[in-house]
Amino acid sequence: MAVSGKSANALPVVYICSRYRGDPEGNTEKARRYCRFAVDHCFIPIAPHLLLPQFMKEPEERKLAMVMDLVLLRKCEELWVFGEASEGMKQEIAYASKLKMKIRYFKEEDSYV
């Protein structure tokens, strides 16, 4: 199956790093847009903060969720950071740096996001 000239097996997986806490509803909508941005550029997005809140409780299970986030991050080729980094995002960025993973930064207000 070809996707914009790429084989489905060749699509890179990227970890979407953006805020969740503070404004879960608004930040969830932003994360959806960031994922769409990745898809539009032929990447497969992984955004744990869109999945895990469906069945985990914040803040009681936050530490466990962060462990799961980092496991998923290891499965990705790149970390894409959107907006100003929260404490949780800083942990993900530090872990990606430790793994020598490519990290790309995007401004929240950029017109393409």
Secondary structure as GFF3:
##gff-version 3
##sequence-region A 1 113
A	DSSP	beta_strand	2	3	.	.	.	ID=ss1
A	DSSP	beta_strand	6	7	.	.	.	ID=ss2
A	DSSP	three_ten_helix	8	10	.	.	.	ID=ss3
A	DSSP	beta_strand	13	17	.	.	.	ID=ss4
A	DSSP	alpha_helix	24	40	.	.	.	ID=ss5
A	DSSP	beta_strand	44	46	.	.	.	ID=ss6
A	DSSP	alpha_helix	48	51	.	.	.	ID=ss7
A	DSSP	three_ten_helix	52	54	.	.	.	ID=ss8
A	DSSP	alpha_helix	62	74	.	.	.	ID=ss9
A	DSSP	beta_strand	78	82	.	.	.	ID=ss10
A	DSSP	alpha_helix	87	98	.	.	.	ID=ss11
A	DSSP	beta_strand	102	106	.	.	.	ID=ss12
###
